[in-house]
């Protein structure tokens, strides 16, 4: 495996994986994991996780106090980051995965973001200035320009997302978005992909995907790989599922590329409907409120016969398994025309109507709209 040092690919490092596809040795680094498959330590940091398998603290090796802490909402989105006492809070639009604005610990707005109707991030506003994003065909932020059409930032990355070049001026230095449009936490050198954190140096996620994948596509059964080990052609919009850059699974049509020329001085390609925002578009079509109310971990709803309704063990499990079941599960059509998707997972996902733990999920979809009507453990 090639590693990047000082913006250049310099040498190869041996990487060793165990039978669970966990990276356990990277050069001289030893890596450890907990029983849930979450990384607990590597050569740089020690990690602690909450009951929803989300990172809550990161401590530098050789130190006893965490330098970074994190908080999340019930939709598993990060809402606060505290790095050495510097607090950043994130605010979202409804169930979107895209932040609208960020504040400091006192509520002062640090940055605001402007999006197109299709969800493409167009600009960042900060300190009375507006900077515009420019993308290459795969969705990487490659440059930023100011209101005078002057280039104030240029970026380069390797295939895995390691930053090869970052030249910025003024407030452009505060831009958190980069490779594939992901949020980059430069204090730890990793990308936050909503569901999971991705380490580009190691080329893997820090935690395992609970969906075991499909037996007819072995690469999907590795719970740690990024982009199905093909970062040139694949991205992972929200840490749940690798997606091709040029095609959207299940849509059957190419994603159009559009050119954005800025005053003729600096042209850049960007995805007219970037796949990162496809995840958001799909999420908006789903009835998460209904599923959460009827079958969420806090639901006490009952069947007409008085039996408890099936419910998921966590909101995180609800969303991950619902997406997976609706996309790859076995299906049949009901008399009313709705399609039912079924899937069995490796680990238990919740309880069924008998109150017993179960690994099975049922998703009901409207085939005409693609909308998920409901989802529950059974």
C-alpha contacts under 8 A as a table, 3 or more apart, distances in Angstrom:
res1	aa1	res2	aa2	distance
1	X	12	X	5.02
1	X	13	X	5.22
1	X	14	X	6.30
1	X	15	X	6.87
2	X	9	X	6.45
2	X	10	X	7.17
2	X	11	X	5.59
2	X	12	X	4.24
2	X	13	X	6.18
3	X	9	X	5.78
3	X	10	X	6.56
3	X	11	X	6.10
3	X	12	X	6.19
3	X	13	X	6.89
3	X	201	X	6.54
4	X	7	X	6.04
4	X	8	X	5.30
4	X	9	X	4.54
4	X	10	X	6.28
4	X	11	X	7.86
4	X	162	X	6.95
4	X	164	X	7.65
4	X	201	X	7.40
5	X	8	X	5.44
5	X	9	X	6.42
5	X	10	X	6.57
6	X	164	X	7.41
7	X	163	X	6.73
7	X	164	X	3.97
7	X	165	X	6.14
8	X	164	X	6.50
13	X	26	X	6.80
13	X	27	X	5.30
14	X	25	X	7.73
14	X	26	X	5.98
14	X	27	X	5.34
15	X	23	X	7.02
15	X	24	X	7.78
15	X	25	X	5.59
15	X	26	X	4.59
15	X	27	X	6.44
16	X	23	X	5.90
16	X	24	X	5.82
16	X	25	X	4.90
16	X	26	X	6.53
17	X	20	X	7.66
17	X	21	X	5.48
17	X	22	X	5.19
17	X	23	X	4.40
17	X	24	X	5.48
17	X	25	X	6.96
18	X	21	X	5.38
18	X	22	X	5.47
18	X	23	X	6.71
18	X	24	X	6.58
19	X	22	X	7.33
21	X	222	X	6.23
21	X	223	X	7.30
21	X	224	X	6.92
22	X	224	X	7.02
23	X	26	X	7.26
23	X	31	X	6.76
24	X	30	X	5.71
24	X	31	X	4.60
24	X	32	X	6.45
25	X	28	X	7.02
25	X	29	X	5.62
25	X	30	X	4.78
25	X	31	X	6.02
26	X	29	X	4.98
26	X	30	X	6.61
26	X	31	X	7.85
26	X	202	X	7.57
28	X	43	X	7.85
29	X	42	X	6.22
29	X	43	X	4.76
30	X	41	X	7.89
30	X	42	X	5.71
30	X	43	X	6.31
31	X	39	X	7.19
31	X	40	X	7.55
31	X	41	X	5.47
31	X	42	X	4.35
31	X	43	X	7.10
32	X	39	X	5.79
32	X	40	X	5.49
32	X	41	X	5.29
32	X	42	X	6.70
33	X	36	X	7.77
33	X	37	X	5.61
33	X	38	X	5.21
33	X	39	X	4.25
33	X	40	X	4.98
33	X	41	X	7.11
34	X	37	X	5.43
34	X	38	X	5.44
34	X	39	X	6.54
34	X	40	X	6.34
35	X	38	X	7.43
36	X	53	X	7.61
36	X	208	X	7.90
37	X	207	X	5.92
37	X	208	X	5.63
38	X	49	X	7.63
38	X	53	X	7.07
38	X	206	X	6.20
38	X	207	X	4.41
38	X	208	X	6.55
39	X	42	X	7.73
39	X	47	X	6.84
39	X	206	X	5.43
39	X	207	X	6.16
40	X	46	X	5.59
40	X	47	X	4.70
40	X	48	X	6.40
41	X	44	X	7.69
41	X	45	X	5.67
41	X	46	X	4.28
41	X	47	X	5.94
42	X	45	X	5.62
42	X	46	X	6.67
43	X	61	X	7.18
44	X	60	X	5.99
44	X	61	X	5.51
45	X	58	X	6.36
45	X	59	X	5.47
45	X	60	X	4.51
45	X	61	X	5.07
46	X	58	X	5.68
46	X	59	X	5.06
46	X	60	X	6.29
46	X	61	X	6.38
47	X	55	X	6.75
47	X	56	X	7.66
47	X	57	X	5.83
47	X	58	X	4.76
47	X	59	X	6.52
48	X	55	X	5.86
48	X	56	X	5.82
48	X	57	X	5.31
48	X	58	X	6.71
49	X	52	X	7.71
49	X	53	X	5.53
49	X	54	X	5.18
49	X	55	X	4.46
49	X	56	X	5.37
49	X	57	X	7.21
50	X	53	X	5.38
50	X	54	X	5.50
50	X	55	X	6.62
50	X	56	X	6.42
51	X	54	X	7.43
52	X	314	X	7.17
52	X	316	X	6.98
53	X	207	X	7.74
54	X	196	X	7.62
55	X	58	X	7.63
55	X	70	X	6.86
56	X	69	X	5.34
56	X	70	X	4.79
56	X	71	X	6.61
57	X	66	X	5.98
57	X	67	X	7.68
57	X	68	X	5.66
57	X	69	X	4.39
57	X	70	X	6.41
58	X	66	X	5.36
58	X	67	X	6.32
58	X	68	X	5.24
58	X	69	X	6.51
59	X	63	X	6.65
59	X	64	X	6.93
59	X	65	X	6.13
59	X	66	X	4.09
59	X	67	X	5.69
59	X	68	X	6.98
60	X	63	X	5.58
60	X	64	X	7.86
60	X	66	X	7.07
60	X	67	X	7.24
63	X	66	X	7.82
66	X	69	X	7.02
67	X	82	X	7.88
67	X	83	X	5.69
67	X	84	X	5.09
67	X	85	X	7.99
68	X	81	X	7.11
68	X	82	X	5.45
68	X	83	X	4.43
68	X	84	X	6.36
69	X	81	X	5.92
69	X	82	X	5.17
69	X	83	X	6.71
70	X	78	X	7.09
70	X	79	X	7.76
70	X	80	X	5.58
70	X	81	X	4.74
70	X	82	X	6.42
71	X	78	X	5.85
71	X	79	X	5.73
71	X	80	X	5.02
71	X	81	X	6.73
72	X	75	X	7.77
72	X	76	X	5.58
72	X	77	X	5.30
72	X	78	X	4.28
72	X	79	X	5.09
72	X	80	X	6.85
73	X	76	X	5.30
73	X	77	X	5.57
73	X	78	X	6.55
73	X	79	X	6.34
74	X	77	X	7.45
74	X	315	X	6.72
75	X	95	X	7.58
75	X	315	X	6.53
75	X	316	X	7.04
76	X	194	X	7.24
76	X	195	X	6.99
76	X	315	X	7.49
76	X	316	X	6.27
77	X	97	X	7.18
77	X	194	X	5.78
77	X	195	X	7.55
78	X	81	X	7.62
78	X	90	X	7.05
78	X	194	X	7.04
79	X	89	X	5.40
79	X	90	X	4.68
79	X	91	X	6.76
80	X	87	X	6.97
80	X	88	X	5.63
80	X	89	X	4.33
80	X	90	X	6.11
81	X	87	X	5.72
81	X	88	X	5.20
81	X	89	X	6.46
82	X	85	X	5.69
82	X	86	X	5.36
82	X	87	X	4.35
82	X	88	X	6.35
83	X	86	X	5.15
83	X	87	X	6.56
83	X	187	X	8.00
86	X	104	X	7.58
86	X	105	X	7.53
87	X	104	X	5.41
87	X	105	X	4.99
88	X	102	X	6.50
88	X	103	X	5.71
88	X	104	X	4.81
88	X	105	X	6.33
89	X	102	X	5.42
89	X	103	X	5.18
89	X	104	X	6.15
89	X	105	X	7.01
90	X	99	X	6.21
90	X	100	X	7.78
90	X	101	X	6.29
90	X	102	X	4.72
90	X	103	X	6.80
91	X	99	X	5.52
91	X	100	X	5.83
91	X	101	X	5.60
91	X	102	X	6.20
92	X	95	X	7.23
92	X	96	X	6.22
92	X	97	X	6.91
92	X	98	X	6.21
92	X	99	X	4.53
92	X	100	X	5.26
92	X	101	X	7.31
93	X	96	X	5.50
93	X	98	X	7.38
93	X	99	X	7.03
93	X	100	X	6.37
95	X	280	X	7.95
95	X	283	X	7.37
95	X	284	X	7.09
96	X	99	X	7.66
96	X	280	X	5.60
96	X	283	X	7.55
96	X	284	X	7.56
97	X	194	X	7.22
97	X	238	X	7.88
97	X	280	X	6.22
98	X	280	X	7.92
99	X	102	X	7.41
99	X	113	X	7.24
100	X	112	X	5.84
100	X	113	X	5.35
100	X	114	X	7.44
101	X	109	X	7.11
101	X	110	X	7.47
101	X	111	X	5.49
101	X	112	X	4.13
101	X	113	X	6.03
102	X	109	X	5.86
102	X	110	X	5.50
102	X	111	X	5.31
102	X	112	X	6.52
103	X	106	X	7.52
103	X	107	X	5.27
103	X	108	X	5.12
103	X	109	X	4.21
103	X	110	X	4.97
103	X	111	X	7.11
104	X	107	X	5.41
104	X	108	X	5.46
104	X	109	X	6.62
104	X	110	X	6.51
105	X	108	X	7.47
109	X	112	X	7.55
110	X	126	X	6.20
110	X	127	X	7.59
111	X	124	X	6.62
111	X	125	X	5.59
111	X	126	X	4.87
111	X	127	X	7.96
112	X	124	X	5.69
112	X	125	X	4.98
112	X	126	X	6.62
113	X	121	X	6.98
113	X	122	X	7.51
113	X	123	X	5.73
113	X	124	X	4.66
113	X	125	X	6.21
114	X	121	X	5.98
114	X	122	X	5.52
114	X	123	X	5.07
114	X	124	X	6.41
114	X	125	X	7.89
115	X	118	X	7.74
115	X	119	X	5.42
115	X	120	X	5.29
115	X	121	X	4.44
115	X	122	X	5.27
115	X	123	X	7.17
116	X	119	X	5.11
116	X	120	X	5.18
116	X	121	X	6.59
116	X	122	X	6.60
117	X	120	X	7.48
118	X	272	X	7.62
118	X	273	X	5.98
118	X	277	X	7.47
119	X	273	X	7.27
119	X	274	X	7.79
119	X	277	X	5.50
119	X	280	X	7.93
120	X	271	X	7.73
120	X	272	X	7.20
120	X	273	X	6.67
120	X	274	X	6.44
120	X	277	X	6.73
121	X	133	X	7.29
122	X	132	X	5.90
122	X	133	X	5.49
122	X	134	X	7.98
123	X	130	X	6.60
123	X	131	X	5.47
123	X	132	X	4.30
123	X	133	X	5.58
124	X	130	X	5.73
124	X	131	X	5.26
124	X	132	X	6.47
124	X	133	X	7.74
124	X	175	X	7.69
125	X	128	X	6.84
125	X	129	X	5.61
125	X	130	X	4.45
125	X	131	X	6.39
126	X	129	X	5.37
126	X	130	X	6.56
126	X	171	X	7.18
127	X	171	X	7.96
129	X	146	X	7.66
129	X	147	X	7.58
130	X	146	X	6.17
130	X	147	X	6.23
131	X	144	X	6.16
131	X	145	X	5.49
131	X	146	X	4.58
131	X	147	X	6.63
131	X	172	X	7.47
132	X	144	X	5.24
132	X	145	X	5.20
132	X	146	X	6.31
132	X	147	X	7.95
133	X	141	X	6.52
133	X	142	X	7.92
133	X	143	X	6.28
133	X	144	X	4.84
133	X	145	X	6.99
134	X	141	X	5.72
134	X	142	X	5.89
134	X	143	X	5.14
134	X	144	X	5.89
134	X	145	X	7.99
134	X	260	X	7.68
134	X	267	X	7.94
134	X	268	X	5.49
134	X	269	X	6.86
134	X	270	X	6.57
135	X	138	X	7.67
135	X	139	X	5.37
135	X	140	X	5.30
135	X	141	X	4.66
135	X	142	X	5.46
135	X	143	X	7.09
135	X	268	X	5.78
135	X	269	X	5.19
135	X	270	X	4.35
135	X	271	X	7.43
136	X	139	X	5.48
136	X	140	X	5.61
136	X	141	X	6.87
136	X	142	X	6.46
136	X	268	X	6.15
136	X	269	X	4.65
136	X	270	X	5.37
136	X	271	X	7.85
137	X	140	X	7.53
137	X	257	X	6.83
137	X	269	X	5.55
137	X	270	X	5.55
137	X	271	X	6.20
138	X	180	X	6.49
138	X	245	X	6.20
138	X	270	X	7.66
138	X	271	X	7.35
139	X	179	X	7.33
139	X	180	X	4.65
139	X	181	X	5.91
139	X	270	X	6.01
139	X	271	X	6.13
139	X	274	X	6.82
140	X	178	X	5.84
140	X	179	X	4.47
140	X	180	X	4.13
140	X	181	X	5.43
141	X	144	X	7.86
141	X	155	X	6.98
141	X	177	X	6.99
141	X	178	X	4.80
141	X	179	X	6.07
141	X	180	X	6.94
141	X	181	X	6.06
142	X	153	X	7.98
142	X	154	X	5.55
142	X	155	X	4.74
142	X	156	X	6.40
142	X	178	X	7.48
143	X	151	X	7.11
143	X	152	X	7.55
143	X	153	X	5.16
143	X	154	X	4.28
143	X	155	X	6.04
144	X	151	X	5.94
144	X	152	X	5.72
144	X	153	X	4.99
144	X	154	X	6.69
144	X	172	X	7.41
145	X	148	X	7.68
145	X	149	X	5.41
145	X	150	X	5.25
145	X	151	X	4.37
145	X	152	X	5.37
145	X	153	X	6.99
146	X	149	X	5.25
146	X	150	X	5.52
146	X	151	X	6.66
146	X	152	X	6.60
147	X	150	X	7.40
149	X	262	X	6.62
149	X	263	X	6.76
149	X	265	X	7.49
151	X	154	X	7.57
151	X	266	X	7.80
152	X	167	X	7.95
152	X	168	X	5.69
152	X	169	X	5.21
152	X	170	X	7.64
152	X	172	X	6.52
153	X	166	X	7.21
153	X	167	X	5.42
153	X	168	X	4.23
153	X	169	X	6.34
153	X	172	X	6.27
153	X	173	X	7.97
154	X	165	X	7.48
154	X	166	X	5.97
154	X	167	X	5.38
154	X	168	X	6.66
155	X	163	X	7.52
155	X	164	X	7.52
155	X	165	X	5.20
155	X	166	X	4.69
155	X	167	X	6.59
155	X	178	X	7.78
156	X	163	X	6.11
156	X	164	X	5.23
156	X	165	X	4.83
156	X	166	X	6.77
157	X	160	X	7.62
157	X	161	X	5.37
157	X	162	X	5.41
157	X	163	X	4.56
157	X	164	X	4.98
157	X	165	X	6.89
157	X	179	X	6.82
158	X	161	X	5.40
158	X	162	X	5.45
158	X	163	X	6.74
158	X	164	X	6.59
159	X	162	X	7.53
159	X	231	X	5.86
159	X	232	X	5.84
160	X	200	X	5.49
160	X	201	X	7.64
160	X	203	X	6.27
160	X	231	X	5.91
160	X	232	X	7.98
161	X	179	X	5.58
161	X	180	X	7.98
161	X	200	X	5.42
162	X	200	X	5.52
162	X	201	X	6.36
163	X	166	X	7.05
168	X	172	X	5.59
168	X	173	X	5.39
169	X	172	X	5.62
169	X	173	X	6.28
170	X	173	X	6.15
171	X	174	X	5.48
171	X	175	X	7.38
172	X	175	X	5.35
176	X	183	X	5.39
176	X	184	X	5.37
176	X	185	X	7.07
177	X	181	X	5.56
177	X	182	X	5.46
177	X	183	X	4.50
177	X	184	X	5.76
178	X	181	X	5.06
178	X	182	X	5.74
178	X	183	X	6.54
178	X	184	X	6.48
179	X	182	X	5.79
179	X	184	X	7.95
180	X	235	X	7.09
180	X	276	X	8.00
181	X	276	X	7.45
182	X	191	X	6.30
182	X	192	X	6.76
182	X	193	X	6.47
183	X	191	X	5.62
183	X	192	X	5.48
183	X	193	X	7.11
184	X	189	X	7.20
184	X	190	X	5.96
184	X	191	X	4.48
184	X	192	X	6.33
185	X	188	X	5.82
185	X	189	X	5.82
185	X	190	X	5.45
185	X	191	X	5.87
185	X	192	X	7.00
186	X	189	X	4.59
186	X	190	X	6.63
189	X	199	X	7.14
189	X	200	X	7.88
190	X	197	X	6.73
190	X	198	X	5.68
190	X	199	X	4.85
190	X	200	X	6.53
191	X	197	X	5.74
191	X	198	X	5.13
191	X	199	X	6.62
191	X	200	X	7.74
192	X	195	X	7.98
192	X	196	X	6.48
192	X	197	X	4.78
192	X	198	X	6.51
193	X	196	X	5.41
193	X	197	X	5.77
193	X	198	X	7.03
193	X	236	X	7.84
193	X	237	X	7.11
193	X	238	X	4.95
193	X	239	X	5.08
194	X	197	X	7.48
194	X	238	X	5.39
194	X	239	X	6.24
195	X	238	X	6.05
195	X	239	X	4.94
195	X	240	X	6.47
196	X	205	X	6.73
196	X	206	X	7.06
196	X	207	X	6.54
196	X	238	X	7.86
196	X	239	X	5.40
197	X	205	X	5.80
197	X	206	X	5.83
197	X	207	X	7.43
197	X	239	X	7.72
198	X	203	X	7.43
198	X	204	X	6.03
198	X	205	X	4.39
198	X	206	X	6.20
198	X	226	X	7.69
199	X	202	X	5.57
199	X	203	X	5.81
199	X	204	X	5.80
199	X	205	X	6.06
199	X	206	X	7.02
200	X	203	X	4.58
200	X	204	X	6.85
203	X	225	X	7.27
203	X	226	X	6.49
204	X	224	X	5.48
204	X	225	X	5.08
204	X	226	X	5.43
205	X	208	X	7.07
205	X	224	X	5.11
205	X	225	X	6.52
205	X	226	X	6.57
206	X	224	X	7.26
207	X	223	X	7.96
207	X	224	X	6.71
208	X	223	X	4.78
208	X	224	X	5.32
209	X	212	X	7.18
209	X	223	X	4.73
209	X	224	X	6.74
209	X	240	X	7.12
210	X	223	X	7.25
210	X	317	X	7.87
210	X	320	X	7.63
210	X	321	X	7.93
210	X	345	X	7.97
210	X	346	X	7.68
210	X	347	X	7.55
211	X	221	X	7.95
211	X	223	X	7.51
211	X	320	X	7.37
211	X	321	X	6.74
211	X	324	X	6.97
211	X	345	X	6.52
211	X	346	X	7.38
212	X	220	X	7.38
212	X	221	X	5.10
212	X	222	X	7.39
212	X	223	X	6.77
212	X	345	X	6.64
212	X	346	X	6.18
213	X	217	X	7.55
213	X	218	X	7.59
213	X	220	X	4.76
213	X	221	X	4.33
213	X	222	X	7.54
213	X	223	X	7.94
214	X	217	X	5.39
214	X	218	X	6.64
214	X	220	X	6.24
214	X	221	X	6.26
214	X	328	X	7.91
215	X	218	X	5.63
215	X	221	X	7.15
217	X	220	X	5.86
217	X	221	X	7.41
218	X	221	X	5.31
218	X	222	X	7.46
219	X	222	X	5.77
219	X	228	X	6.10
220	X	223	X	7.19
220	X	228	X	6.61
222	X	225	X	6.10
225	X	228	X	5.70
225	X	229	X	5.82
226	X	229	X	5.64
226	X	230	X	7.61
226	X	231	X	7.12
226	X	235	X	7.73
226	X	236	X	7.24
226	X	242	X	7.33
227	X	230	X	5.42
227	X	231	X	5.31
227	X	234	X	4.94
227	X	235	X	5.18
227	X	236	X	5.92
227	X	241	X	7.91
227	X	242	X	4.82
227	X	243	X	7.17
228	X	231	X	7.49
228	X	234	X	7.18
228	X	242	X	6.29
230	X	233	X	5.91
230	X	234	X	5.79
231	X	234	X	5.02
231	X	235	X	6.32
233	X	244	X	5.84
233	X	245	X	5.70
233	X	246	X	7.99
234	X	242	X	6.14
234	X	243	X	5.37
234	X	244	X	4.51
234	X	245	X	5.51
235	X	242	X	5.57
235	X	243	X	5.45
235	X	244	X	6.45
235	X	245	X	6.51
236	X	239	X	5.49
236	X	240	X	6.84
236	X	241	X	5.66
236	X	242	X	4.50
236	X	243	X	5.93
236	X	276	X	7.44
237	X	240	X	7.49
237	X	241	X	7.30
237	X	242	X	7.42
237	X	243	X	7.51
237	X	275	X	6.31
237	X	276	X	4.14
237	X	277	X	7.28
237	X	278	X	7.83
237	X	279	X	6.37
238	X	241	X	7.31
238	X	276	X	7.01
238	X	279	X	6.95
239	X	242	X	7.85
240	X	320	X	6.85
243	X	247	X	7.70
243	X	248	X	6.80
243	X	249	X	7.03
243	X	275	X	7.61
244	X	247	X	5.41
244	X	248	X	6.55
244	X	249	X	7.71
245	X	248	X	7.72
245	X	255	X	7.91
245	X	275	X	7.06
246	X	254	X	5.68
246	X	255	X	5.48
246	X	256	X	7.90
247	X	251	X	7.86
247	X	252	X	7.09
247	X	253	X	6.24
247	X	254	X	4.81
247	X	255	X	5.78
248	X	251	X	5.48
248	X	252	X	6.58
248	X	253	X	6.83
248	X	254	X	6.96
248	X	255	X	7.02
248	X	275	X	7.35
249	X	252	X	6.65
250	X	327	X	7.93
255	X	271	X	7.50
255	X	272	X	7.45
255	X	273	X	6.46
255	X	274	X	7.57
256	X	271	X	6.70
256	X	272	X	5.87
256	X	273	X	6.89
257	X	269	X	7.08
257	X	270	X	6.33
257	X	271	X	4.91
257	X	272	X	5.42
257	X	273	X	7.82
258	X	269	X	6.15
258	X	270	X	5.92
258	X	271	X	6.11
258	X	272	X	5.35
259	X	267	X	7.25
259	X	268	X	6.23
259	X	269	X	4.80
259	X	270	X	6.41
260	X	267	X	6.04
260	X	268	X	5.72
260	X	269	X	6.13
260	X	270	X	7.09
261	X	264	X	5.64
261	X	265	X	7.58
261	X	266	X	6.33
261	X	267	X	4.43
261	X	268	X	6.52
262	X	265	X	6.07
262	X	266	X	5.57
262	X	267	X	6.04
263	X	266	X	7.09
264	X	267	X	6.62
270	X	274	X	7.75
271	X	274	X	4.62
271	X	275	X	7.90
273	X	277	X	7.03
273	X	278	X	7.24
274	X	277	X	5.59
274	X	278	X	6.62
275	X	278	X	4.71
275	X	279	X	6.86
276	X	279	X	5.91
276	X	280	X	7.42
277	X	280	X	4.95
277	X	281	X	6.24
278	X	281	X	4.90
278	X	282	X	6.10
279	X	282	X	5.25
279	X	283	X	6.15
280	X	283	X	5.00
280	X	284	X	6.30
281	X	284	X	5.26
281	X	285	X	6.73
282	X	285	X	5.24
282	X	286	X	6.78
283	X	286	X	5.38
283	X	288	X	8.00
284	X	287	X	7.78
285	X	370	X	7.75
285	X	371	X	5.37
285	X	372	X	7.21
286	X	371	X	5.51
286	X	372	X	5.02
286	X	373	X	7.11
287	X	290	X	5.44
287	X	291	X	6.35
287	X	371	X	7.73
287	X	372	X	6.30
287	X	373	X	6.25
287	X	374	X	6.88
288	X	291	X	5.07
288	X	292	X	5.85
289	X	292	X	5.19
289	X	293	X	6.00
290	X	293	X	5.12
290	X	294	X	5.97
290	X	374	X	7.22
291	X	294	X	5.25
291	X	295	X	5.32
291	X	296	X	6.36
291	X	374	X	5.79
291	X	375	X	6.16
291	X	376	X	7.47
292	X	295	X	5.39
292	X	296	X	4.05
292	X	297	X	7.58
292	X	299	X	7.39
292	X	315	X	7.42
293	X	296	X	5.80
293	X	298	X	7.91
293	X	299	X	5.92
294	X	299	X	5.88
294	X	300	X	7.77
294	X	301	X	5.95
294	X	309	X	7.38
294	X	311	X	7.59
295	X	298	X	7.99
295	X	299	X	5.78
295	X	301	X	7.60
295	X	309	X	6.63
295	X	310	X	5.96
295	X	311	X	4.11
295	X	312	X	6.18
295	X	375	X	7.62
295	X	376	X	5.97
296	X	299	X	5.24
296	X	311	X	5.37
296	X	312	X	5.42
296	X	313	X	7.45
296	X	314	X	6.91
296	X	315	X	6.44
296	X	318	X	7.26
297	X	311	X	5.90
297	X	312	X	5.28
297	X	313	X	5.18
297	X	314	X	5.27
297	X	315	X	6.74
299	X	311	X	7.04
300	X	308	X	7.04
300	X	309	X	7.68
301	X	308	X	6.20
301	X	309	X	5.89
302	X	305	X	7.75
302	X	306	X	5.49
302	X	307	X	5.45
302	X	308	X	4.25
302	X	309	X	5.03
303	X	306	X	5.19
303	X	307	X	5.20
303	X	308	X	5.90
303	X	309	X	5.72
304	X	307	X	7.39
307	X	353	X	5.98
307	X	354	X	7.01
308	X	352	X	7.86
308	X	353	X	5.23
308	X	354	X	7.14
308	X	355	X	6.94
309	X	352	X	6.74
309	X	353	X	5.05
310	X	350	X	7.28
310	X	351	X	5.41
310	X	352	X	4.10
310	X	353	X	4.92
310	X	355	X	7.47
310	X	376	X	5.77
310	X	377	X	5.18
310	X	378	X	6.03
311	X	350	X	5.60
311	X	351	X	5.53
311	X	352	X	6.67
311	X	376	X	6.05
311	X	377	X	5.92
312	X	315	X	7.05
312	X	317	X	6.68
312	X	318	X	5.63
312	X	349	X	5.84
312	X	350	X	4.13
312	X	351	X	6.54
312	X	376	X	6.91
312	X	377	X	6.37
313	X	317	X	6.71
313	X	318	X	7.57
313	X	349	X	5.92
313	X	350	X	4.48
313	X	351	X	7.37
314	X	317	X	5.23
314	X	318	X	6.19
314	X	350	X	7.88
315	X	318	X	4.86
315	X	319	X	6.28
316	X	319	X	5.44
316	X	320	X	6.20
317	X	320	X	5.21
317	X	321	X	5.81
317	X	349	X	6.44
318	X	321	X	5.63
318	X	322	X	5.87
318	X	349	X	7.77
318	X	376	X	7.98
319	X	322	X	5.18
319	X	323	X	6.09
320	X	323	X	5.37
320	X	324	X	6.24
321	X	324	X	4.97
321	X	325	X	5.86
321	X	349	X	7.86
321	X	361	X	7.19
322	X	325	X	5.17
322	X	326	X	5.92
322	X	361	X	7.33
322	X	362	X	7.99
322	X	363	X	6.58
322	X	375	X	6.36
323	X	326	X	5.30
323	X	327	X	6.10
324	X	327	X	5.22
324	X	328	X	5.91
324	X	329	X	7.08
325	X	328	X	5.45
325	X	329	X	4.51
325	X	330	X	7.96
325	X	341	X	6.13
325	X	342	X	6.16
325	X	343	X	5.49
325	X	361	X	6.92
325	X	362	X	7.24
325	X	363	X	6.55
326	X	329	X	6.07
326	X	341	X	5.84
326	X	342	X	7.95
326	X	363	X	5.94
326	X	364	X	7.86
326	X	365	X	7.56
326	X	372	X	7.75
328	X	343	X	7.96
329	X	341	X	5.23
329	X	342	X	5.03
329	X	343	X	4.86
330	X	341	X	5.34
330	X	342	X	5.16
330	X	343	X	6.49
331	X	339	X	6.52
331	X	340	X	5.24
331	X	341	X	4.23
331	X	342	X	6.17
332	X	339	X	5.66
332	X	340	X	5.41
332	X	341	X	6.82
333	X	336	X	8.00
333	X	337	X	5.97
333	X	338	X	5.82
333	X	339	X	4.39
333	X	340	X	6.14
334	X	337	X	5.34
334	X	338	X	5.43
334	X	339	X	6.00
334	X	340	X	7.07
335	X	338	X	7.47
337	X	366	X	7.65
337	X	367	X	7.80
338	X	364	X	6.65
338	X	365	X	5.77
338	X	366	X	5.10
338	X	367	X	6.39
339	X	364	X	5.71
339	X	365	X	5.26
339	X	366	X	6.44
339	X	367	X	6.52
340	X	362	X	6.81
340	X	363	X	5.69
340	X	364	X	4.57
340	X	365	X	6.43
341	X	362	X	5.69
341	X	363	X	5.00
341	X	364	X	6.30
341	X	365	X	7.82
342	X	360	X	7.23
342	X	361	X	5.86
342	X	362	X	4.78
342	X	363	X	6.54
343	X	360	X	5.72
343	X	361	X	5.54
343	X	362	X	6.84
344	X	359	X	5.46
344	X	360	X	4.36
344	X	361	X	6.48
345	X	348	X	6.97
345	X	349	X	7.53
345	X	359	X	5.15
345	X	360	X	6.26
346	X	359	X	6.79
347	X	359	X	5.86
348	X	357	X	6.22
348	X	358	X	5.15
348	X	359	X	4.15
348	X	360	X	7.67
349	X	357	X	7.43
349	X	358	X	6.14
349	X	359	X	5.24
349	X	360	X	7.13
349	X	361	X	7.74
349	X	377	X	6.92
350	X	357	X	5.60
350	X	358	X	5.76
350	X	359	X	7.13
350	X	377	X	5.99
351	X	354	X	7.54
351	X	355	X	5.28
351	X	356	X	5.06
351	X	357	X	4.34
351	X	358	X	5.49
351	X	377	X	6.23
351	X	378	X	7.19
352	X	355	X	5.27
352	X	356	X	5.65
352	X	357	X	6.54
352	X	358	X	6.31
352	X	377	X	5.58
352	X	378	X	4.60
353	X	356	X	7.46
353	X	378	X	6.85
358	X	377	X	6.77
358	X	378	X	6.71
359	X	377	X	7.40
360	X	377	X	5.60
360	X	378	X	5.68
361	X	375	X	7.11
361	X	376	X	5.68
361	X	377	X	4.34
361	X	378	X	5.87
362	X	375	X	5.62
362	X	376	X	5.53
362	X	377	X	6.16
362	X	378	X	6.61
363	X	372	X	7.09
363	X	373	X	7.66
363	X	374	X	5.92
363	X	375	X	4.30
363	X	376	X	6.70
364	X	372	X	5.97
364	X	373	X	5.44
364	X	374	X	5.38
364	X	375	X	6.28
365	X	370	X	6.38
365	X	371	X	5.66
365	X	372	X	4.34
365	X	373	X	5.26
365	X	374	X	7.27
366	X	369	X	5.71
366	X	370	X	5.43
366	X	371	X	5.40
366	X	372	X	6.39
366	X	373	X	6.68
367	X	370	X	5.05
367	X	371	X	7.34
372	X	375	X	7.55
